[in-house]
Amino acid sequence: MPILEKIDHEKKRKVKRKTRKNPSNNGQKIIHKVNWKDVTPGDALSLLVDSGEGGFISLEEIDGDTCWEPELGVADDVYSGDMDADYSLEKPTKRRKVNTIREENGPFMESSIGISDNHFEVKDMKSSGKKKKISIRRKEVDIEQFLVTGSGGVPNSAEGTLVSGDGGSVQQVTDSLKLQESDDENAVDLSEWAELRLHPLLEKSLAALGFTEPTPIQRACIPAAAHQGKDIIGAAETGSGKTLAFGIPILQRLLSEQDKWSQATDELKYEGNTHKDLVVKDEFCHLRALIVTPTRELALQQICDHLRSVAKFTNIKVVSLVGGMSTQKQQRLLKGKPPIIVGTPGRLWELMSSGESHLHELQYLSFFVLDEADRMVEKGHFHELQSIIDMLPQSNKHVPELLSAGADDTLLNYDNMRDPETKYSTSIHNELRVPRKRRQTLVFSATLSLPPGFKKKLKTGVRLSQSVSGKAEYSVAYLSEKAGVSHKAAVIDLTSTAIVAAKLEESVLECREEEKDIYLYYILKVHGRGRTIVFCTSISALRRVSSILRFLQVSCWSLHAQMQQRQRLKAMDRFREKDDCVLVATDVAARGLDIPDIRTVVHYQLPHAAEMYVHRSGRTARALKDGCSIALISPSDKSKFSVLCSTLPKMKMLSKFPVNGTYLPAIQKRVALALQVDKASRRHSQLKAKESWFSLHAKELDLDFEDVKEENERENSNNANLKSLQRELHELLKQPLEPNAFSHRYITGAGITPLVATQLQDYASFRSNSHAGRSPMRGQKGRFVVIGQEQIEPLKALQNSLSLLKRPNTSSKIVNPKY
Ligand SMILES: Nc1ncnc2c1ncn2[C@@H]1O[C@H](COP(=O)(O)OP(=O)(O)OP(=O)(O)O)[C@@H](O)[C@H]1O
């Protein structure tokens, strides 16, 4: 928290004047938002330097020049900037100038394009060598092509070259060149992907996404699924990249088939070439991959978006079919015959059973994917999923040995298919010598347990016994069997005993039930940096929590199953847009929700099942990043907690989230007031509803005028009470959140950053020098500046407290033995 001291008003004015000179300098924003206090720091301060005990900031003099303001967002009374990125006292490095070509130069300013571009490149070549040379050549080619197209070609993103077009302007070309410059600057080394032998268009999109290497599950699944044609039963921790572990093999297979078809038809050289068109159309206008996933958010925002971003340089369309969205629109999309469909079982089955022809051409299906398979057997999904599976052509399930070999050249026996069109297609296949592979089934989950002898059972066709298939832990095995997974399937289980991501720090915070709001606000206000998801089990709790947070001016959004799909998507989009924002959600958001940089997950209410705890926590620490989860545990959570402990023994050993008690009185005051406002506001809504009912029906029902008047008076007094409470809360929130025992001697206990440590060191040495009569600052314009202690995010607070505990002579326990 910012603790700022001793600044006289004249100096403050100086700062104001200086900062005003530089409009890009936002220092004044911070300086004037802060409540300055006169405190004289004591010499004891020097003891704190590097002690790791906490933060203490002193400010002696502010100088406009040294106080260059990093771009911090000031949220109310706390700093919300990113320390690592923004607290540097260096001025920002100037952005390199990129030569631009003004529109008025006209579309044929050849030399300006060449000169400006080359000039830029030559400069760059000196600094970064070979890679840049390659990029120069590429640019020169592009520019030449631009000149050839003449009329203002625009870059074709699919090919990475310029094609003619009539709407393109020089500005567009310039923009594209600028884009390339930035691409080149971040040239991505894809050598780690080389062994996976991916199609160049996929490599291109991986480079654009900045994915330098496959994740372990991708490394294991892609060769087996994409090159050996195997079925996969795959499991890996949350956020480990499972979507692309099945997405890349699908795209790879479709792209390489497209290439083979193209090559084969070219070789045949039919006269008039109509045959080629027919075949290619026939082959690529069918449903080739059907991906089924349990939730709408997963289908829309994780899988569909993800596949589209990897397929962006190809012509392969990906369409999502989920409930809550317009059926008519989805039917229109199906008319475009997308080869890849991602859907939830309910809407998929609704469209299938309504006779959508594209969804009936399942004989062309090359991939059937079940994502988050363990959840599919839950109530509400299974019936439809079963019906979808029943629609799949049977031929795949008992393919003769030869055909199920899974090798690249495996041909599917089409004779047992009734569709004459398919036979026609098969004959073309033979004619063109393009082998058609069997359908592959890919089943993915974050958790996996297979019953003993499962693979043997698949081979012999012996069904899982009812006692086994009914068990929740064997749901993936059960579904795999139902979906017709081959006995040659590769079972890739990368789940560790921890199941959650390695870089996830889990913790618990014990409190009473009625204190949960206080601790939640503590986490969000004292630490909360970056995106946070707060999980509630019930919608009523979610509503209460979000309402209180809003009254406390915490930027937050809600997500639960009773919201309309449109609202759900809007909430997610808003949540994504802001770096420092809270999503209060029920378990609809627990699975598969992939929002970048969620820093913290708070379990406000514990989930009923361990699996859900794992998925909730897995919303952070994704894609090899780190993150923190905090479970608020009250005595009433005892039974749920013991369920979690029985499945996840590590729960008993989780670290305690550190709480700095000095903030609690101030936090408590705010939360108590917010609760009162919330209560009064609910009452207000109730009275309002009642009042309008009264005034509507008073005459009709012959109600006493006095009753109506009384009701109005009650409403008015409640309204006045609500307004006064709101004012009071508003005033309170304007104050900085200070620790109870705030004085120059106190430390926050939340840890200090390297910058603050250095500044404290400077300060200590300054003081000791000036005591010795040698002021090092004499004659200097500004001495030194400390803005305040950074708000540190929960993960760092937790890590700091753990590192303190690791020190010798520390007696605090990490374990959580209470429950
Ligand atoms: N090779 C890669 N390199 C870097 N990031 C990647 C890579 N592959 C995927 N990602 C990113 O990792 C994040 C998590 O991926 P994904 O959603 O596929 O995980 P998941 O295992 O399906 O998670 P969950 O089980 O929670 O659904 C995504 O944001 C994705 O963009």
The ligand as an SDF file (V2000), in Angstrom:
LIG
                    3D

 31 33  0  0  0  0  0  0  0  0999 V2000
    2.3060  -24.7730  -27.4820 N   0  0  0  0  0  0  0  0  0  0  0  0
    1.8320  -23.8010  -26.7610 C   0  0  0  0  0  0  0  0  0  0  0  0
    2.6240  -22.7990  -26.3330 N   0  0  0  0  0  0  0  0  0  0  0  0
    2.1330  -21.7840  -25.5910 C   0  0  0  0  0  0  0  0  0  0  0  0
    0.8430  -21.6680  -25.2170 N   0  0  0  0  0  0  0  0  0  0  0  0
    0.0120  -22.6290  -25.6130 C   0  0  0  0  0  0  0  0  0  0  0  0
    0.4350  -23.7310  -26.4040 C   0  0  0  0  0  0  0  0  0  0  0  0
   -0.6270  -24.5140  -26.6490 N   0  0  0  0  0  0  0  0  0  0  0  0
   -1.6690  -23.9360  -26.0490 C   0  0  0  0  0  0  0  0  0  0  0  0
   -1.3000  -22.8010  -25.4260 N   0  0  0  0  0  0  0  0  0  0  0  0
   -2.1330  -21.8780  -24.6330 C   0  0  0  0  0  0  0  0  0  0  0  0
   -2.3690  -22.5160  -23.3800 O   0  0  0  0  0  0  0  0  0  0  0  0
   -3.6270  -22.1440  -22.8730 C   0  0  0  0  0  0  0  0  0  0  0  0
   -4.3210  -23.3900  -22.3560 C   0  0  0  0  0  0  0  0  0  0  0  0
   -4.5740  -24.2680  -23.4180 O   0  0  0  0  0  0  0  0  0  0  0  0
   -5.8850  -25.1780  -23.4470 P   0  0  0  0  0  0  0  0  0  0  0  0
   -7.0780  -24.3260  -23.2070 O   0  0  0  0  0  0  0  0  0  0  0  0
   -5.8570  -25.9780  -24.6600 O   0  0  0  0  0  0  0  0  0  0  0  0
   -5.6270  -26.0660  -22.1580 O   0  0  0  0  0  0  0  0  0  0  0  0
   -6.4520  -27.3050  -21.6490 P   0  0  0  0  0  0  0  0  0  0  0  0
   -5.4530  -28.3310  -21.2860 O   0  0  0  0  0  0  0  0  0  0  0  0
   -7.5200  -27.6760  -22.6160 O   0  0  0  0  0  0  0  0  0  0  0  0
   -7.1000  -26.7220  -20.3270 O   0  0  0  0  0  0  0  0  0  0  0  0
   -8.4310  -27.2020  -19.5650 P   0  0  0  0  0  0  0  0  0  0  0  0
   -8.2410  -28.6090  -19.1220 O   0  0  0  0  0  0  0  0  0  0  0  0
   -8.4970  -26.2830  -18.4240 O   0  0  0  0  0  0  0  0  0  0  0  0
   -9.5360  -27.0380  -20.5380 O   0  0  0  0  0  0  0  0  0  0  0  0
   -4.3540  -21.4580  -23.9930 C   0  0  0  0  0  0  0  0  0  0  0  0
   -4.4190  -20.0920  -23.7170 O   0  0  0  0  0  0  0  0  0  0  0  0
   -3.4950  -21.6810  -25.2140 C   0  0  0  0  0  0  0  0  0  0  0  0
   -3.5350  -20.5740  -26.0750 O   0  0  0  0  0  0  0  0  0  0  0  0
  1  2  1  0
  2  3  1  0
  2  7  2  0
  3  4  2  0
  4  5  1  0
  5  6  2  0
  6  7  1  0
  6 10  1  0
  7  8  1  0
  8  9  2  0
  9 10  1  0
 10 11  1  0
 11 12  1  0
 11 30  1  0
 12 13  1  0
 13 14  1  0
 13 28  1  0
 14 15  1  0
 15 16  1  0
 16 17  2  0
 16 18  1  0
 16 19  1  0
 19 20  1  0
 20 21  2  0
 20 22  1  0
 20 23  1  0
 23 24  1  0
 24 25  2  0
 24 26  1  0
 24 27  1  0
 28 29  1  0
 28 30  1  0
 30 31  1  0
M  END
$$$$
